[in-house]
Amino acid sequence: MGHAAGYFAATEINKRLGLESADDLWSWLNSSDLSLAPMSWQLDAGENLVFRGQANAAHGLSSKLYRDLREGLAAQGIKNFGEKELAEAERAVIGLARDEGVGRNMSDGQLLAVLQHHGVATRLLDVSKAPLEALFFAVDDHADLDGRLFCFFLHPDSAGATQRLLLSDPDLPWHGSARGRYAKSDWTSTVALVDEANLDPRMHAQRGAFLVGGLNRRYKGDRWAYPGHEPTAADLMEISTLRVNFLKVRTGKPNASYAASGWTIRIEAAWKSDLRKRLQDIDPPITFDSMYPPVTELRRLAAREIRGWTPHGP
């Protein structure tokens, strides 16, 4: 079992929440109180509580940019890399997009957001502001594998505000944070929400937003929830590139040394078909076509509809 699979298996909260079937999970997701933490935490879905579904429960929590870069460097015999290399790869992606004419009148951050939702590797981590949309991504693929649902609570500051970043600013919010392998400590410990108004139909359909932050590091005093194992830097990256404190039990208040708390729920492979059917039956339905609207195909269909249209009387 890999480090990510072992860690999340050790921290998942199915048993605590009594989630033993697809029906249990569906009822819980549609309840008014998800019972993740005491009411004093004031978890508000879409505001400071967001969700992510992954079709393979064994996978870690990381951006596509990080995974693709790790794979490419490993093929060259390079195992260790950090913020410097991630920033350089990010600039290369932005430069490539602009060379191809993509991103006119857009900031680098806005460009990355669009690229992310069209399959290009960025450091942005997709999340949904509602649990059912996130559930879709946990059940729509790998029918023979368990999936996983993540819930993230972004800790408020002293004024009660959730940390948010604007990608519309001229410079990337994390520009200049890289310091060799690591980064400035305030960026390393950041887990921020990116949730800007947009007209991308995929983002609207998926109730999409992003999480972003510096590469995870272990700090003195951190507790390790994976019994019997002392993590290396590489182990941490395999599990989560974001510094999230995953909880298995209810606790009185968030751990202030982390920017976010997280919970993880296993979606058993045997539940997936049932849950997909339930998502299809809600109004409006959650299906592959509704979550990935086929906008580019509408040109032909719309032309045929218009050319064949006839008035229906006065």
Secondary structure as a PSIPRED ss2 file (coil, helix, strand):
# PSIPRED VFORMAT (PSIPRED V4.0)

   1 M C   1.000  0.000  0.000
   2 G C   1.000  0.000  0.000
   3 H H   0.000  1.000  0.000
   4 A H   0.000  1.000  0.000
   5 A H   0.000  1.000  0.000
   6 G H   0.000  1.000  0.000
   7 Y H   0.000  1.000  0.000
   8 F H   0.000  1.000  0.000
   9 A H   0.000  1.000  0.000
  10 A H   0.000  1.000  0.000
  11 T H   0.000  1.000  0.000
  12 E C   1.000  0.000  0.000
  13 I C   1.000  0.000  0.000
  14 N H   0.000  1.000  0.000
  15 K H   0.000  1.000  0.000
  16 R H   0.000  1.000  0.000
  17 L H   0.000  1.000  0.000
  18 G C   1.000  0.000  0.000
  19 L C   1.000  0.000  0.000
  20 E C   1.000  0.000  0.000
  21 S C   1.000  0.000  0.000
  22 A H   0.000  1.000  0.000
  23 D H   0.000  1.000  0.000
  24 D H   0.000  1.000  0.000
  25 L H   0.000  1.000  0.000
  26 W H   0.000  1.000  0.000
  27 S H   0.000  1.000  0.000
  28 W H   0.000  1.000  0.000
  29 L H   0.000  1.000  0.000
  30 N C   1.000  0.000  0.000
  31 S C   1.000  0.000  0.000
  32 S C   1.000  0.000  0.000
  33 D C   1.000  0.000  0.000
  34 L C   1.000  0.000  0.000
  35 S C   1.000  0.000  0.000
  36 L C   1.000  0.000  0.000
  37 A C   1.000  0.000  0.000
  38 P C   1.000  0.000  0.000
  39 M H   0.000  1.000  0.000
  40 S H   0.000  1.000  0.000
  41 W H   0.000  1.000  0.000
  42 Q C   1.000  0.000  0.000
  43 L C   1.000  0.000  0.000
  44 D C   1.000  0.000  0.000
  45 A E   0.000  0.000  1.000
  46 G C   1.000  0.000  0.000
  47 E C   1.000  0.000  0.000
  48 N C   1.000  0.000  0.000
  49 L E   0.000  0.000  1.000
  50 V E   0.000  0.000  1.000
  51 F E   0.000  0.000  1.000
  52 R E   0.000  0.000  1.000
  53 G E   0.000  0.000  1.000
  54 Q E   0.000  0.000  1.000
  55 A C   1.000  0.000  0.000
  56 N C   1.000  0.000  0.000
  57 A C   1.000  0.000  0.000
  58 A C   1.000  0.000  0.000
  59 H C   1.000  0.000  0.000
  60 G C   1.000  0.000  0.000
  61 L E   0.000  0.000  1.000
  62 S C   1.000  0.000  0.000
  63 S C   1.000  0.000  0.000
  64 K H   0.000  1.000  0.000
  65 L H   0.000  1.000  0.000
  66 Y H   0.000  1.000  0.000
  67 R H   0.000  1.000  0.000
  68 D H   0.000  1.000  0.000
  69 L H   0.000  1.000  0.000
  70 R H   0.000  1.000  0.000
  71 E H   0.000  1.000  0.000
  72 G H   0.000  1.000  0.000
  73 L H   0.000  1.000  0.000
  74 A H   0.000  1.000  0.000
  75 A H   0.000  1.000  0.000
  76 Q C   1.000  0.000  0.000
  77 G C   1.000  0.000  0.000
  78 I C   1.000  0.000  0.000
  79 K C   1.000  0.000  0.000
  80 N C   1.000  0.000  0.000
  81 F C   1.000  0.000  0.000
  82 G C   1.000  0.000  0.000
  83 E H   0.000  1.000  0.000
  84 K H   0.000  1.000  0.000
  85 E H   0.000  1.000  0.000
  86 L H   0.000  1.000  0.000
  87 A H   0.000  1.000  0.000
  88 E H   0.000  1.000  0.000
  89 A H   0.000  1.000  0.000
  90 E H   0.000  1.000  0.000
  91 R H   0.000  1.000  0.000
  92 A H   0.000  1.000  0.000
  93 V H   0.000  1.000  0.000
  94 I H   0.000  1.000  0.000
  95 G H   0.000  1.000  0.000
  96 L H   0.000  1.000  0.000
  97 A H   0.000  1.000  0.000
  98 R H   0.000  1.000  0.000
  99 D H   0.000  1.000  0.000
 100 E C   1.000  0.000  0.000
 101 G C   1.000  0.000  0.000
 102 V C   1.000  0.000  0.000
 103 G C   1.000  0.000  0.000
 104 R C   1.000  0.000  0.000
 105 N C   1.000  0.000  0.000
 106 M C   1.000  0.000  0.000
 107 S C   1.000  0.000  0.000
 108 D H   0.000  1.000  0.000
 109 G H   0.000  1.000  0.000
 110 Q H   0.000  1.000  0.000
 111 L H   0.000  1.000  0.000
 112 L H   0.000  1.000  0.000
 113 A H   0.000  1.000  0.000
 114 V H   0.000  1.000  0.000
 115 L H   0.000  1.000  0.000
 116 Q H   0.000  1.000  0.000
 117 H C   1.000  0.000  0.000
 118 H C   1.000  0.000  0.000
 119 G C   1.000  0.000  0.000
 120 V C   1.000  0.000  0.000
 121 A C   1.000  0.000  0.000
 122 T C   1.000  0.000  0.000
 123 R C   1.000  0.000  0.000
 124 L C   1.000  0.000  0.000
 125 L E   0.000  0.000  1.000
 126 D E   0.000  0.000  1.000
 127 V E   0.000  0.000  1.000
 128 S E   0.000  0.000  1.000
 129 K C   1.000  0.000  0.000
 130 A C   1.000  0.000  0.000
 131 P H   0.000  1.000  0.000
 132 L H   0.000  1.000  0.000
 133 E H   0.000  1.000  0.000
 134 A H   0.000  1.000  0.000
 135 L H   0.000  1.000  0.000
 136 F H   0.000  1.000  0.000
 137 F H   0.000  1.000  0.000
 138 A H   0.000  1.000  0.000
 139 V H   0.000  1.000  0.000
 140 D C   1.000  0.000  0.000
 141 D C   1.000  0.000  0.000
 142 H C   1.000  0.000  0.000
 143 A C   1.000  0.000  0.000
 144 D C   1.000  0.000  0.000
 145 L C   1.000  0.000  0.000
 146 D C   1.000  0.000  0.000
 147 G E   0.000  0.000  1.000
 148 R E   0.000  0.000  1.000
 149 L E   0.000  0.000  1.000
 150 F E   0.000  0.000  1.000
 151 C E   0.000  0.000  1.000
 152 F E   0.000  0.000  1.000
 153 F E   0.000  0.000  1.000
 154 L E   0.000  0.000  1.000
 155 H C   1.000  0.000  0.000
 156 P C   1.000  0.000  0.000
 157 D C   1.000  0.000  0.000
 158 S C   1.000  0.000  0.000
 159 A C   1.000  0.000  0.000
 160 G C   1.000  0.000  0.000
 161 A C   1.000  0.000  0.000
 162 T C   1.000  0.000  0.000
 163 Q C   1.000  0.000  0.000
 164 R E   0.000  0.000  1.000
 165 L C   1.000  0.000  0.000
 166 L C   1.000  0.000  0.000
 167 L C   1.000  0.000  0.000
 168 S C   1.000  0.000  0.000
 169 D C   1.000  0.000  0.000
 170 P C   1.000  0.000  0.000
 171 D C   1.000  0.000  0.000
 172 L C   1.000  0.000  0.000
 173 P C   1.000  0.000  0.000
 174 W C   1.000  0.000  0.000
 175 H C   1.000  0.000  0.000
 176 G C   1.000  0.000  0.000
 177 S C   1.000  0.000  0.000
 178 A E   0.000  0.000  1.000
 179 R E   0.000  0.000  1.000
 180 G C   1.000  0.000  0.000
 181 R C   1.000  0.000  0.000
 182 Y E   0.000  0.000  1.000
 183 A E   0.000  0.000  1.000
 184 K C   1.000  0.000  0.000
 185 S H   0.000  1.000  0.000
 186 D H   0.000  1.000  0.000
 187 W H   0.000  1.000  0.000
 188 T H   0.000  1.000  0.000
 189 S C   1.000  0.000  0.000
 190 T C   1.000  0.000  0.000
 191 V C   1.000  0.000  0.000
 192 A E   0.000  0.000  1.000
 193 L E   0.000  0.000  1.000
 194 V E   0.000  0.000  1.000
 195 D C   1.000  0.000  0.000
 196 E C   1.000  0.000  0.000
 197 A C   1.000  0.000  0.000
 198 N C   1.000  0.000  0.000
 199 L C   1.000  0.000  0.000
 200 D C   1.000  0.000  0.000
 201 P H   0.000  1.000  0.000
 202 R H   0.000  1.000  0.000
 203 M H   0.000  1.000  0.000
 204 H H   0.000  1.000  0.000
 205 A H   0.000  1.000  0.000
 206 Q C   1.000  0.000  0.000
 207 R C   1.000  0.000  0.000
 208 G E   0.000  0.000  1.000
 209 A E   0.000  0.000  1.000
 210 F E   0.000  0.000  1.000
 211 L E   0.000  0.000  1.000
 212 V E   0.000  0.000  1.000
 213 G C   1.000  0.000  0.000
 214 G C   1.000  0.000  0.000
 215 L C   1.000  0.000  0.000
 216 N C   1.000  0.000  0.000
 217 R C   1.000  0.000  0.000
 218 R C   1.000  0.000  0.000
 219 Y C   1.000  0.000  0.000
 220 K C   1.000  0.000  0.000
 221 G C   1.000  0.000  0.000
 222 D C   1.000  0.000  0.000
 223 R C   1.000  0.000  0.000
 224 W C   1.000  0.000  0.000
 225 A C   1.000  0.000  0.000
 226 Y C   1.000  0.000  0.000
 227 P C   1.000  0.000  0.000
 228 G C   1.000  0.000  0.000
 229 H C   1.000  0.000  0.000
 230 E C   1.000  0.000  0.000
 231 P C   1.000  0.000  0.000
 232 T C   1.000  0.000  0.000
 233 A H   0.000  1.000  0.000
 234 A H   0.000  1.000  0.000
 235 D H   0.000  1.000  0.000
 236 L H   0.000  1.000  0.000
 237 M H   0.000  1.000  0.000
 238 E H   0.000  1.000  0.000
 239 I H   0.000  1.000  0.000
 240 S E   0.000  0.000  1.000
 241 T C   1.000  0.000  0.000
 242 L C   1.000  0.000  0.000
 243 R C   1.000  0.000  0.000
 244 V E   0.000  0.000  1.000
 245 N E   0.000  0.000  1.000
 246 F E   0.000  0.000  1.000
 247 L C   1.000  0.000  0.000
 248 K C   1.000  0.000  0.000
 249 V C   1.000  0.000  0.000
 250 R C   1.000  0.000  0.000
 251 T C   1.000  0.000  0.000
 252 G C   1.000  0.000  0.000
 253 K C   1.000  0.000  0.000
 254 P C   1.000  0.000  0.000
 255 N C   1.000  0.000  0.000
 256 A C   1.000  0.000  0.000
 257 S C   1.000  0.000  0.000
 258 Y C   1.000  0.000  0.000
 259 A C   1.000  0.000  0.000
 260 A E   0.000  0.000  1.000
 261 S E   0.000  0.000  1.000
 262 G E   0.000  0.000  1.000
 263 W E   0.000  0.000  1.000
 264 T E   0.000  0.000  1.000
 265 I E   0.000  0.000  1.000
 266 R E   0.000  0.000  1.000
 267 I E   0.000  0.000  1.000
 268 E C   1.000  0.000  0.000
 269 A H   0.000  1.000  0.000
 270 A H   0.000  1.000  0.000
 271 W H   0.000  1.000  0.000
 272 K H   0.000  1.000  0.000
 273 S H   0.000  1.000  0.000
 274 D H   0.000  1.000  0.000
 275 L H   0.000  1.000  0.000
 276 R H   0.000  1.000  0.000
 277 K H   0.000  1.000  0.000
 278 R H   0.000  1.000  0.000
 279 L H   0.000  1.000  0.000
 280 Q H   0.000  1.000  0.000
 281 D H   0.000  1.000  0.000
 282 I C   1.000  0.000  0.000
 283 D C   1.000  0.000  0.000
 284 P C   1.000  0.000  0.000
 285 P C   1.000  0.000  0.000
 286 I C   1.000  0.000  0.000
 287 T C   1.000  0.000  0.000
 288 F H   0.000  1.000  0.000
 289 D H   0.000  1.000  0.000
 290 S H   0.000  1.000  0.000
 291 M H   0.000  1.000  0.000
 292 Y C   1.000  0.000  0.000
 293 P C   1.000  0.000  0.000
 294 P C   1.000  0.000  0.000
 295 V H   0.000  1.000  0.000
 296 T H   0.000  1.000  0.000
 297 E H   0.000  1.000  0.000
 298 L H   0.000  1.000  0.000
 299 R H   0.000  1.000  0.000
 300 R H   0.000  1.000  0.000
 301 L H   0.000  1.000  0.000
 302 A H   0.000  1.000  0.000
 303 A H   0.000  1.000  0.000
 304 R H   0.000  1.000  0.000
 305 E H   0.000  1.000  0.000
 306 I H   0.000  1.000  0.000
 307 R H   0.000  1.000  0.000
 308 G C   1.000  0.000  0.000
 309 W C   1.000  0.000  0.000
 310 T C   1.000  0.000  0.000
 311 P C   1.000  0.000  0.000
 312 H C   1.000  0.000  0.000
 313 G C   1.000  0.000  0.000
 314 P C   1.000  0.000  0.000
